[in-house]
Amino acid sequence: MVKIFNKGKSDNLSEDKNDNIKYKKPKIILLDLDKSSTEILKKEGFNVTSGTLGSKYKVEKTTDYCQIYFDSKLPNLNEQEIVCIDINGNKTLDDSKTVDTPPEKKQYWGECSNGIIDPAPILMKQFETSFKRILNHGGLFIIFASRKIYPNIIFGSKQGYSLDGDKEKLHNWSFLPFFEGGYYDFKTKNDYGEEIYINPQLKENDLKKLLKKHATCMNYEITFKLGNGVEKGWKPLLLNKYDDIVGGIFSPETGGEIVILPQSSKKDEIIHELMTNIIPTIKPSLFPEMENKSWIHNDEYEFENVKKYKSDIEKVQKETKQKINDLNDKIKEEHDQWEFLNNIITETDKKLVMSVIECLKFIGFKNIKDVDEEIGESSDNSRIKEEDIQICDNSTKLLLEVKGIGGNPTDEDLLQVHKYVPRKMRKWKHTDVNGCSVINFQRNISPLDRNEFTEKQIEDAENHEIKLINTWDLYILIRGMIKYEWEGKVIRDLFYTNEGKMNNIPSNYKKIGKITHVFSDKNVIVIKIESEKLRQGDKIGYLKGHEFFEYRINSMQINKKIIEEGNIGDEVGIKIDSAKNNLKNIKLYKVIS
């Protein structure tokens, strides 16, 4: 390949002026990165300069080839020790460029089909020897990776309209031989994504902390697979959701280090942290003038006991991670087991109906019929819409109409089941048939923020002799049943009580009265007994918000005197496990075994 010179363009040997150099070593060059990255490192006193492998520029979209213009700037490249490069960072100029070289002379020509010419792949190949020399001498490359592009480039001359020459096999990763195949073969694949994860095998250190900090600001355009000769020297750092490698460190046998990172919106911060905190520890030989002695704790210098302690830490971390994974598996099992319960406060249509049926089975109903499923299996296409569920466990038959609604329920939503009751009475020749509207309304917001049935809706339900069941109330009841191992009968009973809104208190709860005072410092509540005697050893309970709480009476007093029994009309103090001020005026119940 011929050497490239641009008459009248930037002198490739000139450097950016830097009067604030604190560390003469290492010499750092930033290629096609934002100027801010250079300025930040200069303020820290680094010997840093910026450069470019040439600007992209716009041309008219045609199927023809045009002469390629070069404006590269690689100041003092051969003496650099750290090279930072953004593969796709070279800017695009709006104006087209003219080349002075006569077309009859051999030169580079680029295809104009996409309207942009990028000279960088040519310059990369041109200076490959210099880049390789830097690396083999113990240098470091930091690469912000971009997708691999193979532009159509010909090296040749033009006579009239005829272009005579050879097509060059170049791409935008041509600056080092490891990306060309051969012994060191990085197998790459253009891809794109924003979900980036830290390699779980990576040890806890400053580099891992940096990756954790910036992973959410990264996106990948290319993935890497280990080819021939790469396995031993390759350490994966970052993975995508499919466990493809999107970032890593490569240490070739010939010397040097190559750090490959995805694209990032915070390259300047990453470069700054790498240069000031991380690379001086990883490659202290490149930073002989920096007062950074953290390398003293690298494994090759560490004391044997310290190595053992570090190994023990890794073992504990591994065991802890396994315990966390086991607990997460148990959490998933619980979520899967009780999915039907969550569904009754989130779902609609068939999924809601099926989950309500699961709830009915859980509380002990036996003879449950899915009417929609029965109609679906029937060959009789003339059957009209009926209730969703039938419960025929005893002489009182229950018809359940189930609805999931985004907003508040209408009268039609609440009273529709009323239409089905007389039909079933005639069909079954049985008058003891009750209708229930099971409604999951305002299902898209948190149940704690939802409305209740209005007084008018409850009154209308009573007048039409149907029961309104809020799935949120059913959810709370079943959670209480799970928590305190109630018999399912205490919830089943509620389906057969008077019309209107179904009670949200289980049938084994007998009201005693309201909590009148709370002494939270002593965990004591005071109640005036309105019904049901209380004795030492009785269990009491209450519903606070969306959760039931139950306590055994171990101490009971009247006027600071211990008593064994409290009668109706007595005002007694009861010591419980946890008494909070917000319990005042809460209804208290005696829990019947």
ZAMARGU-4260 file (C-alpha; in steps of 0.2 Angstrom, whole numbers, plus 5000, padded with zeros to 4 digits):
<rodrens>
0) 5000/5000/5000 | 5007/5017/4996 | 5010/5031/5008 | 4997/5045/5009 | 5002/5063/5009
5) 4989/5078/5009 | 4996/5093/5001 | 4993/5109/5011 | 4984/5099/5025 | 4988/5097/5044
10) 5006/5092/5048 | 5004/5074/5055 | 5019/5077/5066 | 5012/5093/5075 | 5006/5091/5093
15) 4992/5100/5103 | 5000/5113/5114 | 5000/5107/5132 | 5008/5119/5145 | 5001/5109/5160
20) 5011/5093/5159 | 5013/5085/5176 | 5017/5067/5170 | 5028/5066/5155 | 5024/5047/5154
25) 5013/5039/5147 | 5011/5049/5131 | 4992/5047/5127 | 4983/5050/5110 | 4964/5052/5109
30) 4958/5048/5091 | 4941/5054/5085 | 4935/5057/5103 | 4927/5073/5109 | 4938/5088/5114
35) 4931/5087/5131 | 4940/5071/5134 | 4957/5078/5130 | 4954/5094/5140 | 4949/5084/5156
40) 4965/5074/5155 | 4976/5089/5152 | 4969/5097/5168 | 4975/5082/5177 | 4992/5085/5170
45) 4993/5070/5158 | 5004/5071/5142 | 4989/5070/5130 | 4986/5075/5113 | 4971/5073/5101
50) 4970/5067/5083 | 4959/5060/5069 | 4960/5046/5056 | 4951/5058/5045 | 4934/5065/5043
55) 4919/5058/5034 | 4912/5070/5021 | 4896/5070/5010 | 4896/5067/4991 | 4882/5066/4978
60) 4874/5049/4979 | 4879/5040/4963 | 4884/5023/4957 | 4901/5030/4952 | 4918/5031/4962
65) 4926/5047/4967 | 4944/5052/4973 | 4946/5051/4992 | 4951/5066/5002 | 4962/5064/5017
70) 4963/5076/5032 | 4970/5064/5045 | 4980/5071/5060 | 4991/5058/5070 | 5004/5069/5079
75) 5019/5060/5085 | 5010/5043/5083 | 5026/5032/5084 | 5030/5038/5102 | 5013/5036/5110
80) 5010/5023/5123 | 4992/5024/5126 | 4979/5025/5111 | 4961/5029/5114 | 4950/5027/5099
85) 4932/5029/5095 | 4929/5018/5080 | 4914/5028/5074 | 4919/5044/5081 | 4926/5053/5066
90) 4914/5068/5062 | 4905/5070/5046 | 4908/5086/5036 | 4894/5094/5027 | 4904/5101/5012
95) 4911/5090/4998 | 4930/5089/4996 | 4941/5091/4980 | 4957/5081/4978 | 4972/5089/4969
100) 4979/5073/4962 | 4976/5070/4944 | 4964/5055/4941 | 4977/5047/4929 | 4988/5044/4944
105) 4986/5029/4955 | 4976/5033/4971 | 4961/5028/4982 | 4943/5029/4975 | 4928/5027/4986
110) 4910/5022/4980 | 4897/5036/4981 | 4882/5025/4983 | 4878/5030/5001 | 4882/5048/4999
115) 4897/5048/5012 | 4915/5044/5010 | 4925/5038/5025 | 4944/5038/5023 | 4947/5031/5040
120) 4949/5012/5035 | 4963/5017/5023 | 4972/5027/5036 | 4970/5013/5048 | 4978/5001/5037
125) 4991/5013/5032 | 4997/5016/5050 | 4994/4998/5056 | 5013/4995/5058 | 5014/5010/5069
130) 4999/5004/5080 | 5006/4987/5081 | 5023/4993/5086 | 5015/5003/5100 | 5006/4988/5107
135) 5021/4976/5105 | 5031/4988/5116 | 5019/4986/5130 | 5007/4999/5125 | 4988/5000/5129
140) 4973/5003/5117 | 4956/5008/5123 | 4943/5005/5110 | 4925/5011/5110 | 4918/4998/5098
145) 4907/5001/5083 | 4900/4990/5070 | 4912/4983/5057 | 4910/4991/5040 | 4918/4986/5023
150) 4917/5001/5012 | 4920/4999/4993 | 4937/5006/4990 | 4948/5004/4974 | 4966/5008/4972
155) 4969/5013/4954 | 4968/5026/4941 | 4955/5033/4929 | 4957/5036/4911 | 4941/5045/4904
160) 4926/5036/4912 | 4935/5020/4915 | 4942/5016/4932 | 4956/5003/4932 | 4962/4996/4949
165) 4960/4983/4962 | 4947/4982/4976 | 4955/4984/4993 | 4949/4973/5007 | 4948/4986/5021
170) 4936/4990/5035 | 4935/5002/5050 | 4944/4989/5062 | 4960/4988/5051 | 4972/4997/5063
175) 4977/4981/5072 | 4980/4964/5064 | 4970/4955/5077 | 4954/4960/5069 | 4959/4953/5052
180) 4959/4934/5055 | 4975/4924/5055 | 4982/4917/5071 | 4973/4929/5082 | 4955/4929/5076
185) 4942/4940/5084 | 4926/4933/5077 | 4914/4948/5077 | 4895/4951/5073 | 4886/4967/5070
190) 4872/4968/5082 | 4864/4982/5093 | 4857/4983/5110 | 4856/4993/5126 | 4855/4979/5139
195) 4872/4976/5145 | 4878/4966/5160 | 4894/4964/5170 | 4902/4947/5168 | 4898/4938/5184
200) 4915/4929/5184 | 4923/4946/5186 | 4932/4949/5203 | 4927/4964/5213 | 4939/4979/5210
205) 4939/4997/5204 | 4937/4991/5185 | 4921/4982/5190 | 4915/4997/5200 | 4917/5008/5184
210) 4908/4996/5173 | 4893/4995/5185 | 4893/5014/5186 | 4892/5016/5167 | 4884/5001/5160
215) 4867/5009/5159 | 4874/5023/5148 | 4882/5011/5136 | 4875/5003/5120 | 4884/4990/5109
220) 4885/4989/5090 | 4895/4973/5089 | 4898/4957/5098 | 4914/4946/5099 | 4917/4927/5099
225) 4933/4919/5104 | 4942/4913/5089 | 4960/4905/5086 | 4973/4911/5098 | 4962/4922/5108
230) 4956/4911/5122 | 4971/4912/5134 | 4973/4931/5133 | 4954/4936/5132 | 4945/4942/5148
235) 4926/4946/5145 | 4920/4961/5154 | 4903/4964/5148 | 4889/4954/5141 | 4872/4956/5132
240) 4856/4947/5138 | 4861/4933/5127 | 4878/4931/5135 | 4887/4937/5119 | 4903/4947/5124
245) 4901/4966/5120 | 4917/4971/5130 | 4933/4964/5136 | 4952/4965/5139 | 4964/4956/5127
250) 4982/4953/5131 | 4991/4946/5116 | 5007/4935/5118 | 5017/4949/5109 | 5014/4961/5122
255) 5002/4976/5127 | 4984/4977/5132 | 4968/4980/5122 | 4953/4986/5131 | 4937/4985/5121
260) 4921/4994/5127 | 4904/4997/5120 | 4899/5014/5114 | 4894/5026/5128 | 4887/5043/5131
265) 4900/5047/5145 | 4916/5042/5136 | 4925/5057/5144 | 4921/5051/5162 | 4926/5033/5158
270) 4942/5039/5150 | 4946/5050/5165 | 4942/5036/5178 | 4953/5024/5168 | 4968/5035/5167
275) 4967/5042/5185 | 4962/5026/5195 | 4962/5010/5185 | 4975/5009/5172 | 4989/5015/5184
280) 4985/5000/5194 | 4984/4987/5180 | 4999/4994/5170 | 5010/5003/5183 | 5025/5003/5171
285) 5016/5015/5160 | 5014/5028/5174 | 5031/5029/5182 | 5029/5047/5188 | 5012/5044/5196
290) 5011/5042/5215 | 5000/5027/5214 | 5006/5013/5225 | 4990/5003/5224 | 4999/4990/5214
295) 5008/4985/5230 | 4992/4975/5234 | 4992/4965/5217 | 4993/4946/5220 | 5012/4946/5215
300) 5017/4957/5229 | 5003/4952/5242 | 5007/4942/5258 | 5001/4924/5260 | 4989/4927/5274
305) 4981/4941/5264 | 4980/4930/5249 | 4971/4918/5260 | 4959/4931/5267 | 4955/4937/5250
310) 4951/4919/5244 | 4940/4917/5259 | 4931/4933/5255 | 4928/4926/5237 | 4922/4910/5244
315) 4909/4919/5256 | 4904/4930/5242 | 4901/4915/5231 | 4891/4906/5245 | 4881/4922/5248
320) 4877/4923/5230 | 4871/4905/5230 | 4860/4908/5245 | 4853/4924/5237 | 4849/4914/5221
325) 4841/4900/5232 | 4830/4913/5241 | 4825/4921/5224 | 4820/4903/5218 | 4809/4902/5234
330) 4802/4919/5230 | 4798/4914/5213 | 4790/4897/5219 | 4779/4908/5231 | 4774/4920/5217
335) 4770/4905/5206 | 4760/4896/5219 | 4749/4911/5223 | 4748/4919/5206 | 4729/4916/5205
340) 4727/4927/5221 | 4737/4941/5213 | 4726/4939/5197 | 4710/4942/5205 | 4715/4960/5208
345) 4724/4963/5192 | 4716/4953/5178 | 4700/4953/5168 | 4690/4941/5156 | 4694/4923/5156
350) 4710/4924/5166 | 4700/4933/5180 | 4686/4920/5180 | 4699/4905/5181 | 4708/4914/5195
355) 4692/4917/5205 | 4688/4898/5202 | 4705/4894/5210 | 4701/4905/5225 | 4684/4897/5227
360) 4693/4880/5227 | 4706/4886/5239 | 4693/4891/5252 | 4685/4874/5251 | 4670/4875/5238
365) 4668/4858/5230 | 4654/4859/5217 | 4660/4873/5205 | 4655/4874/5187 | 4664/4885/5174
370) 4648/4890/5164 | 4658/4898/5149 | 4668/4882/5147 | 4653/4872/5147 | 4645/4883/5134
375) 4661/4882/5123 | 4661/4863/5124 | 4642/4862/5119 | 4636/4859/5101 | 4621/4870/5105
380) 4625/4887/5097 | 4608/4894/5102 | 4613/4895/5121 | 4612/4913/5127 | 4624/4922/5138
385) 4624/4916/5156 | 4633/4919/5172 | 4652/4914/5173 | 4652/4902/5188 | 4639/4891/5197
390) 4642/4885/5215 | 4631/4870/5220 | 4638/4865/5237 | 4622/4865/5247 | 4603/4869/5245
395) 4607/4887/5241 | 4614/4888/5224 | 4626/4903/5219 | 4627/4911/5202 | 4643/4922/5200
400) 4645/4935/5187 | 4664/4940/5186 | 4670/4956/5179 | 4687/4965/5177 | 4685/4984/5174
405) 4697/4998/5171 | 4686/5011/5179 | 4672/5012/5192 | 4658/4999/5189 | 4641/5004/5181
410) 4624/4998/5187 | 4624/4986/5172 | 4640/4979/5178 | 4634/4976/5196 | 4616/4970/5192
415) 4618/4959/5177 | 4618/4943/5187 | 4601/4948/5193 | 4594/4943/5175 | 4601/4925/5177
420) 4593/4921/5194 | 4575/4919/5188 | 4580/4909/5173 | 4589/4896/5184 | 4575/4895/5196
425) 4563/4890/5182 | 4576/4878/5174 | 4581/4870/5191 | 4563/4871/5198 | 4572/4878/5214
430) 4569/4894/5222 | 4584/4895/5233 | 4596/4903/5221 | 4607/4919/5225 | 4616/4930/5213
435) 4634/4937/5216 | 4643/4951/5206 | 4662/4948/5208 | 4670/4964/5202 | 4688/4969/5200
440) 4686/4987/5197 | 4700/5001/5194 | 4711/4986/5191 | 4725/4996/5184 | 4729/5005/5199
445) 4735/5000/5217 | 4720/4993/5227 | 4725/5004/5241 | 4720/5019/5230 | 4704/5012/5223
450) 4686/5017/5228 | 4673/5007/5237 | 4656/5002/5231 | 4645/5017/5234 | 4630/5017/5246
455) 4618/5018/5232 | 4626/5003/5223 | 4625/4993/5239 | 4607/4998/5242 | 4602/4993/5224
460) 4611/4977/5226 | 4600/4974/5242 | 4584/4979/5233 | 4588/4966/5219 | 4593/4953/5231
465) 4611/4951/5225 | 4628/4951/5233 | 4642/4963/5228 | 4660/4955/5230 | 4675/4966/5228
470) 4690/4955/5223 | 4701/4966/5234 | 4691/4961/5249 | 4692/4942/5244 | 4711/4945/5242
475) 4713/4952/5259 | 4702/4938/5267 | 4712/4924/5258 | 4729/4932/5264 | 4722/4932/5282
480) 4717/4913/5280 | 4735/4909/5274 | 4743/4919/5287 | 4733/4912/5302 | 4728/4895/5295
485) 4709/4898/5296 | 4697/4885/5290 | 4690/4890/5273 | 4673/4889/5280 | 4675/4906/5289
490) 4676/4914/5271 | 4663/4902/5263 | 4650/4908/5275 | 4651/4926/5269 | 4644/4920/5252
495) 4628/4915/5260 | 4624/4930/5272 | 4612/4944/5268 | 4612/4953/5251 | 4622/4969/5248
500) 4641/4970/5250 | 4649/4955/5256 | 4657/4957/5273 | 4676/4958/5273 | 4678/4951/5291
505) 4678/4932/5292 | 4664/4923/5301 | 4675/4917/5315 | 4678/4935/5321 | 4665/4941/5334
510) 4665/4960/5337 | 4670/4965/5355 | 4671/4984/5352 | 4682/4998/5347 | 4700/5002/5353
515) 4698/5018/5363 | 4715/5021/5369 | 4733/5016/5364 | 4749/5016/5375 | 4762/5012/5362
520) 4776/5013/5374 | 4769/4999/5385 | 4761/4990/5370 | 4744/4991/5378 | 4727/4995/5370
525) 4711/4999/5379 | 4694/4993/5374 | 4676/4995/5381 | 4668/4978/5379 | 4652/4979/5370
530) 4648/4961/5367 | 4657/4944/5370 | 4666/4941/5386 | 4685/4941/5386 | 4696/4929/5396
535) 4715/4927/5398 | 4721/4916/5384 | 4708/4921/5371 | 4713/4927/5354 | 4709/4944/5348
540) 4710/4951/5330 | 4708/4966/5320 | 4709/4972/5302 | 4721/4987/5299 | 4721/4993/5281
545) 4724/4977/5270 | 4730/4965/5283 | 4723/4955/5298 | 4732/4955/5315 | 4729/4942/5329
550) 4736/4941/5347 | 4734/4930/5362 | 4728/4939/5378 | 4742/4936/5390 | 4738/4950/5402
555) 4722/4960/5405 | 4719/4974/5418 | 4705/4985/5424 | 4711/5001/5434 | 4729/4993/5435
560) 4722/4977/5443 | 4725/4960/5434 | 4709/4951/5430 | 4705/4934/5422 | 4689/4939/5414
565) 4681/4955/5406 | 4663/4957/5405 | 4651/4967/5393 | 4652/4985/5399 | 4670/4984/5406
570) 4684/4995/5400 | 4699/4984/5400 | 4718/4986/5396 | 4725/4972/5385 | 4744/4970/5382
575) 4748/4964/5364 | 4765/4962/5355 | 4764/4979/5346 | 4753/4993/5350 | 4753/5008/5338
580) 4744/5025/5340 | 4736/5023/5323 | 4725/5008/5331 | 4713/5020/5340 | 4695/5018/5334
585) 4700/5001/5325 | 4686/4988/5328 | 4692/4973/5339 | 4686/4955/5337 | 4686/4939/5347
590) 4693/4925/5336 | 4683/4910/5339 | 4692/4893/5336
</rodrens>
